[in-house]
Amino acid sequence: MHAMCWRKCNIKIKIHLVILVLSPTLVLAQNGPINVHLKTGDILSTQYALLTNNSFLSRPFVRIHDKKGEKITIDRVIHVEGTDQNGQYKFFKPIQLMGSEIWGERTFHSERVDIYYTDVVSFTGASYYKSKYFQYSKDSRPLKKLNYSNLKIDLADNAGSMQHVERGNKLRITQLLLYGLGAGLVVAGAADILNDDELDGTGDTSFSVPPTLIVGAIALNIPWFINPAKDKHFVNALEEYN
């Protein structure tokens, strides 16, 4: 009987998995010079550079000189800087995501704070969400994740920054409550399915999804839509810091 239930559940219920897939981070720079600073201390100067995070067979890399030029993997690079084809100054360096190095573009720079980001696409079941992943550095220290735990310590001496941090924290708490509610409802819905199967002795193979399971799945997805607003508050806090 349990086997029958699991067969029905597998047909109707999709387990939600979150897979972070990097969208391309590209800089096609042709107005140079573009300088690639290597960990060996060498600086490679070129008029063309192409950076990509989408490399399934190898780690992210930068290709220099032309489309078939030398490929330099991210683990060899400190940072890449130069002017792109639109005349805009660009600065990239490796940042960490899920234990791997990826290219992050510097989106803010001041005497005390640098902010880097990369675009990500998060897949959950049949849905996907586009967002930005941020890291920051204060006073030239190692990069940190953009989150409440780090910011409440690093920005504690700036009242204006902390106002933004606390606004972001309220959204973070809302996210946590929704995750807890959603998880509880999903568990309750799964329990209802199991109970119905054990009580059903008629051999009926029809199946309906409990409302608690549907509401729980919705609650688990809402935090994804809150995340950009939360990150905006955290970014504003860093930009105001001095």
C-alpha positions, -999 to 999 in steps of 0.1 A, spaced: 0 0 0 28 24 8 44 15 -25 12 25 -43 12 58 -24 47 66 -34 41 58 -70 11 82 -70 31 109 -52 60 106 -76 36 112 -105 18 142 -91 44 159 -68 76 174 -80 103 177 -54 116 213 -54 154 215 -60 173 247 -63 201 247 -88 221 279 -93 232 283 -129 254 312 -138 242 334 -167 270 347 -189 292 375 -174 308 389 -204 330 419 -212 340 423 -248 366 450 -246 381 464 -278 392 499 -269 418 488 -243 442 485 -230 427 458 -208 450 444 -181 448 409 -167 466 408 -133 479 373 -126 488 358 -92 524 354 -104 527 392 -105 526 394 -142 503 418 -160 490 408 -195 479 438 -216 455 433 -245 430 451 -267 404 422 -264 391 402 -234 362 379 -231 352 367 -196 327 339 -191 313 320 -161 295 295 -184 321 268 -188 307 233 -182 339 214 -191 363 237 -172 363 265 -146 355 301 -156 381 318 -177 392 349 -196 402 347 -232 425 374 -245 437 390 -278 409 375 -299 381 348 -300 407 321 -304 434 336 -282 449 324 -250 425 311 -224 434 319 -188 415 301 -160 401 321 -131 423 305 -105 453 322 -121 438 357 -120 437 384 -93 416 408 -113 408 421 -149 403 458 -156 399 479 -187 376 499 -210 350 480 -229 336 486 -264 312 512 -250 339 532 -234 330 521 -199 356 512 -173 351 476 -161 367 457 -131 363 420 -125 377 397 -99 370 361 -86 343 358 -60 330 327 -43 297 310 -49 288 275 -35 325 268 -30 336 277 -65 352 308 -80 332 328 -105 337 362 -121 322 391 -102 319 426 -116 326 456 -94 294 476 -92 305 501 -65 338 515 -54 347 539 -26 376 545 -3 363 519 22 338 497 3 338 476 -29 307 457 -40 308 429 -66 280 409 -82 272 383 -108 238 374 -124 223 340 -115 193 320 -126 178 299 -98 157 269 -108 131 254 -85 109 227 -100 94 241 -132 100 277 -122 131 299 -124 141 333 -110 167 357 -122 186 376 -95 220 391 -86 244 375 -62 265 401 -42 297 401 -22 315 430 -7 348 441 8 354 466 36 388 483 40 404 460 14 397 429 35 386 395 20 353 394 3 322 386 23 286 375 15 261 403 14 240 392 44 226 406 77 251 387 99 281 403 82 266 438 77 254 443 113 290 439 124 309 457 96 286 487 94 277 491 131 295 524 135 274 541 108 238 550 119 226 558 84 239 525 70 224 505 99 189 520 91 192 503 56 205 471 72 175 469 96 150 475 67 166 446 49 165 425 80 128 429 83 124 414 48 149 386 58 127 377 88 96 377 65 115 353 42 123 330 71 87 330 84 75 321 49 100 293 46 89 279 79 52 282 71 57 266 36 78 237 49 52 230 76 23 230 52 42 208 27 49 183 55 12 184 66 1 179 30 24 149 25 11 134 58 -25 138 45 -16 119 14 -1 90 34 -31 89 58 -56 89 29 -37 60 13 -36 39 45 -73 45 51 -84 37 15 -92 0 12 -112 2 -20 -82 0 -44 -91 35 -58 -60 49 -75 -74 84 -80 -53 112 -65 -58 148 -55 -33 172 -41 -42 186 -6 -47 224 -4 -21 225 23 5 212 -1 -4 238 -28 -3 267 -3 29 254 12 46 253 -22 35 289 -29 48 300 5 82 285 -3 85 304 -36 74 339 -23 108 346 -6 125 345 -41 105 376 -50 114 394 -18 151 388 -22 159 416 -46 143 442 -23 162 429 7 195 430 -12 188 465 -24 186 477 12 219 459 20 236 475 -10 223 509 0 238 504 34 272 498 19 270 527 -5 262 550 24 290 538 46 320 561 49 
